[in-house]
Amino acid sequence: MTEAELRKISDVEWEIPQEGKMNVPGRVFGSEKLVEAMKKDKTFEQVKNVAMLPGIIGASIALSDAHQGYGFCIGGVAAFDPVMGVVSPGGVGYDINCSVRLLRTNLTLKDIEKKGRKEIIHSIARTIPSGIGRGNKLKINKEQLDEILKEGAQWLIKNGYGNKEDYLFTEEQGKINGANPLFVSKRAKERGIVQLGSLGSGNHFLEVQVVDEIFDETIADIFGLKKGFVTIMIHCGSRGLGHQVASDYIQAMGETYGWPEQDRELVFAPINSSLGKQYLSAMACAANFAFANKQLITHFIRKDLKYYFPNVSVEVVYDVCHNIAKFEKHIINGVEKEVLVLRKGATRSFGKGRREIPEAYRGVGQPVLIPGTMGTFSYVLVGTEKAEHVSFASTAHGAGRIESRTFARKNLTAEQVKKELEKKGIIIEAGSNRGIVEEAPEVYKDINEVVKASHDAGIGNLVARLRPIGVVKG
């Protein structure tokens, strides 16, 4: 894409002008450096393709961590008219509700070191299953799985695996309504029932961190974040169940409505069609499974830490979705309207006053959790009112890849990555050397640049920085 085709609005905002079959323009958030990286793959082409979908409203959006994905770019956002619009599984992704939960503790790094940091990281890694296919920390039957698909994290808490505050500080209170297990295939349920309570593989992780820097003391205090104290970040999703739901409905929509000319991966169904409604219901089931998955992981982390620290406190700061479609109210042409917002590798970033966020945070805005890579910082931001006007209340969800997994395997070794992490004082426990190599910090964008672009654009403002001291990966 040439400079003429990409119009600069500000240092961190850009527009792809509406042309051809595009129904809306494209809007891109990112510094010049990040935008240059996006030009190296099909990010902008995918933004333009999404802009051609029926019923899209406002703009097709790419955030500061955007890179090429399935149909939609990862870091993509689009909103659709609920009557005239469509829903595309490519706008949610295969890992439905891949998301992040941040836990705060009353432990300091000194407390961890006293007990032996390596031993504690190893103990957590042994407790929480990770890797392809592994899981089943809770033996459930088919009827219980259906209940979890309907009730999400709330089912776990009702059955003694947590407390009410856990789901109160989770997006949608850990349960998306409208979930009907009848619309989830037998194969999807078979894949999910053996994986509850596990991290999975790929870029999923569990990270022990220390609050390294506070940018906004007032908001950090409201979020319960204190410099020098230990936090734990959990990044995982709906495992094989969500992947199967996506596969099932991509195929069904293609067979029913055909494959879009601009990109087969943008297959869709009208929101109000039977198939569209069934997908949204099945997607809600998968999202609820993901909420329950992190809730169970949280329970076992607490149990594990209690062994070392009998008086430990482990509380949920917040739990945010990354891959999701949800009906939300937004101001469209000066009028409040309910629209279907698809966030693909994007974090909701509501400003203060929104009823959807926990009452304790309503006076400042929603916590936004943006993990880095296993060798770099992660960040806590806060949502803004500006984001509600310019990005459908969305901002970045992570660093964003700049190199493929194939590139990583050809150019890096696990020993190299481990040595670099050791230099930074980071212990890693991983199920495979391949996982270490494919998720090396070198294959990701600069997380500092990504969050700075968000802050400078005013769509998610800096609150705190978290430094990793131990990582568990599949």
Backbone hydrogen bonds, N-H to C=O, Kabsch-Sander energy under -0.5 kcal/mol:
donor,donor_aa,acceptor,acceptor_aa,energy
5,E,2,T,-0.6
6,L,2,T,-1.0
7,R,5,E,-0.6
7,R,15,E,-3.0
9,I,13,E,-2.6
10,S,13,E,-2.0
13,E,10,S,-0.7
14,W,28,V,-2.6
15,E,7,R,-3.0
16,I,26,G,-2.4
22,M,19,E,-2.4
23,N,51,A,-3.1
24,V,51,A,-0.5
26,G,16,I,-2.8
27,R,60,S,-2.8
28,V,14,W,-2.6
29,F,62,A,-2.4
30,G,12,V,-1.9
35,V,31,S,-2.6
36,E,32,E,-2.3
37,A,33,K,-1.5
38,M,34,L,-1.7
39,K,35,V,-1.4
40,K,37,A,-1.3
41,D,38,M,-1.2
43,T,38,M,-0.7
46,Q,42,K,-2.6
47,V,43,T,-2.2
48,K,44,F,-2.2
49,N,45,E,-2.3
50,V,46,Q,-2.4
51,A,47,V,-1.6
52,M,49,N,-1.3
53,L,50,V,-1.8
56,I,53,L,-1.3
57,I,79,A,-2.9
59,A,57,I,-1.9
60,S,25,P,-2.2
61,I,59,A,-0.6
61,I,77,V,-2.6
62,A,27,R,-2.6
63,L,75,G,-3.0
66,A,63,L,-2.3
67,H,74,I,-1.9
71,G,69,G,-0.8
72,F,70,Y,-2.1
72,F,90,G,-0.8
74,I,67,H,-2.7
75,G,344,K,-3.5
76,G,73,C,-0.9
76,G,344,K,-1.9
77,V,61,I,-2.0
78,A,342,L,-1.8
79,A,57,I,-0.6
80,F,340,L,-2.3
81,D,55,G,-2.5
85,G,81,D,-2.3
86,V,54,P,-0.8
87,V,269,A,-2.8
90,G,267,V,-0.5
91,G,88,S,-2.4
92,V,89,P,-1.7
93,G,89,P,-3.3
96,I,94,Y,-1.6
97,N,323,N,-3.1
98,C,95,D,-1.8
99,S,236,C,-2.5
100,V,320,V,-1.9
101,R,234,I,-2.3
102,L,318,Y,-2.6
103,L,232,I,-3.1
104,R,315,E,-2.8
105,T,230,V,-1.7
106,N,313,S,-0.9
109,L,228,G,-1.0
112,I,108,T,-1.8
113,E,109,L,-2.7
114,K,110,K,-2.1
115,K,111,D,-1.3
116,G,112,I,-1.2
120,I,116,G,-2.2
121,I,117,R,-2.6
122,H,118,K,-2.3
123,S,119,E,-2.5
124,I,120,I,-2.3
125,A,121,I,-2.4
126,R,122,H,-2.2
127,T,123,S,-1.6
128,I,124,I,-2.5
131,G,200,G,-2.2
134,R,131,G,-0.9
137,K,196,L,-2.3
138,L,196,L,-0.6
140,I,138,L,-0.9
145,L,141,N,-2.2
146,D,142,K,-2.0
147,E,143,E,-1.7
148,I,144,Q,-2.3
149,L,145,L,-2.5
150,K,146,D,-1.2
151,E,147,E,-2.6
152,G,148,I,-2.9
153,A,174,G,-1.9
154,Q,151,E,-1.3
154,Q,174,G,-0.5
155,W,152,G,-1.2
156,L,152,G,-0.9
157,I,153,A,-2.0
158,K,154,Q,-2.4
159,N,155,W,-1.3
160,G,157,I,-1.7
161,Y,156,L,-2.7
166,D,163,N,-1.7
167,Y,163,N,-0.8
167,Y,164,K,-0.5
168,L,164,K,-2.1
169,F,165,E,-1.5
170,T,167,Y,-1.6
171,E,319,D,-2.6
173,Q,170,T,-2.5
174,G,171,E,-1.8
175,K,172,E,-1.6
177,N,175,K,-0.5
179,A,176,I,-0.6
180,N,178,G,-0.5
183,F,180,N,-2.1
184,V,181,P,-1.8
189,K,185,S,-2.0
190,E,186,K,-2.3
191,R,187,R,-2.0
192,G,188,A,-1.8
193,I,189,K,-2.5
194,V,190,E,-0.6
195,Q,192,G,-2.1
196,L,192,G,-0.6
198,S,195,Q,-0.8
199,L,129,P,-2.7
204,H,201,S,-1.4
205,F,235,H,-1.5
206,L,472,V,-2.1
207,E,233,M,-2.7
208,V,470,G,-2.9
209,Q,207,E,-0.5
209,Q,231,T,-3.2
210,V,467,R,-2.2
211,V,229,F,-2.6
212,D,210,V,-0.7
212,D,465,R,-2.4
213,E,465,R,-1.5
215,F,463,V,-2.9
216,D,463,V,-1.6
220,A,216,D,-2.7
221,D,217,E,-2.2
222,I,218,T,-1.5
223,F,219,I,-2.2
224,G,221,D,-0.7
225,L,220,A,-3.0
226,K,224,G,-0.5
228,G,211,V,-2.8
229,F,226,K,-2.0
230,V,107,L,-3.0
231,T,209,Q,-2.0
232,I,103,L,-2.4
233,M,207,E,-2.7
234,I,101,R,-2.9
235,H,205,F,-2.9
236,C,99,S,-1.5
236,C,234,I,-0.5
238,S,96,I,-0.8
241,L,238,S,-0.9
242,G,238,S,-1.4
243,H,239,R,-1.7
244,Q,240,G,-2.3
245,V,241,L,-2.1
246,A,242,G,-2.3
247,S,243,H,-2.3
248,D,244,Q,-2.9
249,Y,245,V,-2.2
250,I,246,A,-2.3
251,Q,247,S,-1.9
252,A,248,D,-2.1
253,M,249,Y,-2.5
254,G,250,I,-2.0
255,E,251,Q,-2.3
256,T,252,A,-1.8
257,Y,253,M,-3.3
258,G,253,M,-0.5
258,G,254,G,-1.5
266,L,263,D,-2.1
267,V,264,R,-1.2
269,A,87,V,-1.8
271,I,85,G,-2.0
273,S,270,P,-1.6
277,K,273,S,-2.5
278,Q,274,S,-2.3
279,Y,275,L,-2.5
280,L,276,G,-2.2
281,S,277,K,-1.9
282,A,278,Q,-2.7
283,M,279,Y,-3.3
284,A,280,L,-1.8
285,C,281,S,-1.8
286,A,282,A,-2.2
287,A,283,M,-2.7
288,N,284,A,-2.5
289,F,285,C,-2.1
290,A,286,A,-2.0
291,F,287,A,-2.2
292,A,288,N,-2.4
293,N,289,F,-2.5
294,K,290,A,-2.1
295,Q,291,F,-1.9
296,L,292,A,-2.3
297,I,293,N,-2.0
298,T,294,K,-2.5
299,H,295,Q,-2.1
300,F,296,L,-2.1
301,I,297,I,-2.1
302,R,298,T,-2.4
303,K,299,H,-2.1
304,D,300,F,-2.2
305,L,301,I,-2.8
306,K,302,R,-2.1
307,Y,303,K,-0.8
307,Y,304,D,-0.7
308,Y,304,D,-0.7
308,Y,305,L,-0.5
309,F,305,L,-3.4
312,V,309,F,-2.2
315,E,104,R,-2.6
317,V,102,L,-3.1
317,V,315,E,-0.5
318,Y,102,L,-1.0
319,D,169,F,-0.5
320,V,100,V,-2.7
322,H,98,C,-1.2
323,N,98,C,-0.8
324,I,322,H,-0.6
324,I,343,R,-2.2
326,K,341,V,-2.3
328,E,326,K,-0.5
328,E,339,V,-2.6
330,H,328,E,-0.5
330,H,337,K,-2.7
332,I,330,H,-0.7
332,I,335,V,-3.4
333,N,331,I,-0.5
335,V,332,I,-1.6
337,K,330,H,-3.0
339,V,328,E,-2.9
340,L,80,F,-2.4
341,V,326,K,-3.1
341,V,339,V,-0.7
342,L,78,A,-3.3
342,L,340,L,-0.5
343,R,324,I,-3.0
343,R,341,V,-0.6
344,K,76,G,-2.8
344,K,342,L,-0.5
345,G,322,H,-0.7
345,G,343,R,-0.6
346,A,322,H,-1.8
347,T,395,T,-2.9
348,R,321,C,-0.6
349,S,393,A,-3.2
351,G,384,T,-0.5
353,G,362,R,-2.5
354,R,351,G,-1.1
357,I,354,R,-1.2
361,Y,358,P,-1.7
362,R,358,P,-0.9
362,R,359,E,-0.8
364,V,361,Y,-2.0
365,G,361,Y,-2.9
366,Q,350,F,-2.3
368,V,381,L,-2.6
370,I,368,V,-0.6
370,I,379,Y,-2.8
374,M,439,E,-0.6
376,T,373,T,-1.9
378,S,466,L,-2.3
379,Y,370,I,-2.6
380,V,464,A,-2.6
381,L,368,V,-3.2
382,V,461,N,-1.9
383,G,366,Q,-2.6
384,T,349,S,-1.3
388,E,384,T,-0.9
389,H,385,E,-0.8
389,H,386,K,-1.2
390,V,386,K,-2.0
391,S,387,A,-2.2
393,A,387,A,-2.9
395,T,347,T,-2.3
402,I,443,V,-2.9
403,E,443,V,-1.7
408,A,404,S,-1.9
409,R,405,R,-2.3
410,K,406,T,-1.8
411,N,407,F,-1.8
412,L,408,A,-2.0
417,V,413,T,-2.0
418,K,414,A,-2.7
419,K,415,E,-2.4
420,E,416,Q,-2.1
421,L,417,V,-2.2
422,E,418,K,-2.6
423,K,419,K,-2.0
424,K,420,E,-0.9
424,K,421,L,-0.6
425,G,422,E,-1.7
426,I,421,L,-2.6
427,I,425,G,-0.5
427,I,469,I,-1.7
429,E,471,V,-2.8
431,G,473,K,-1.4
436,I,432,S,-1.2
437,V,433,N,-2.3
438,E,434,R,-2.8
439,E,435,G,-1.2
440,A,437,V,-1.6
443,V,440,A,-1.8
444,Y,441,P,-1.7
445,K,400,G,-2.8
447,I,445,K,-0.8
449,E,446,D,-0.6
450,V,446,D,-1.9
451,V,447,I,-2.5
452,K,448,N,-1.7
453,A,449,E,-2.1
454,S,450,V,-1.6
455,H,451,V,-2.6
456,D,452,K,-3.2
457,A,453,A,-1.9
458,G,454,S,-0.8
458,G,455,H,-0.7
459,I,454,S,-2.0
460,G,454,S,-0.7
461,N,382,V,-2.4
463,V,380,V,-2.3
464,A,380,V,-2.1
465,R,213,E,-2.9
466,L,378,S,-3.2
467,R,210,V,-3.0
469,I,208,V,-3.1
470,G,208,V,-1.5
471,V,427,I,-3.0
472,V,206,L,-3.0
473,K,429,E,-2.7
474,G,204,H,-0.6
